[in-house]
Amino acid sequence: MGRPPRPLLTRDGIMRAALALIDEEGADALSTTRIAARLGVKGPSLYNYVSSRDEIVAGIGDLIVAEMDLDPAVRPWTAALDAWARSYRAALARHPHTVPLLASRPTRSAAALRGYACAFAVLRAAGWPEEHVLPVVQSLEYLLIGSALHLGRPADAGWTAETLPPGLEPLLNAPDDFRERAFETGLAALIRSFEETLDGLRATHDG
């Protein structure tokens, strides 16, 4: 009897197995040994396709970015940013265990860098001065990552009335969708502030 066929490995398959592992078991479970076991091979086999754990994390980032959508044809620019923000948060919400892992590392994902380039192009086309382009995008991204980090967390920490100071009713009586409301409030405030800032820059330039 011949040997069973060796499982076919691909770089994309490794990344998808890694993402599934994190989705199911959390970021601490990520290792080449665990990924290889899912794929039916030995750990060292993966290094024919990926060079390091960091490369795997970057590849996971590529998969998540691929689930986002930034359409530079959307007008006005505020609608493009709003749509991108919602798509970004939705992608992170589908993979909440990856958020701390990705947020703790420099951006190395090629897909993420292309996303930045597209967002920058949208802002330049709207008339934003070059020195404001990165702060606008990153301030929006900070809201999205902070929002995503809190997805799935319990609403309280098992507090008891005896241990709490007075005045915490908004926190103690928070509705089930308070995280969604917080995201909507923050996103609307940011985009409104961006509009006002750009209007002020234009007025200064024209004056």
Protein Blocks (a to p, Z undefined) as FASTA:
>chain_A
ZZdddddddfklmmmmmmmmmmmnojklgcfklmmmmnopafklmmmmbgbfklmmmmmm
mmmmmmpccdfkbccfklmmmmmmmmmmmmmmmmmmlmmmmmmpccfbfklmmmmmmmmm
mmmmnopafklmmmmmmmmmmmmmmmmmmgoiafbeoiafklpcehilmmmmpcfklmmm
mmmmmmmmmmmmmmmmmmmmmmmmmZZ
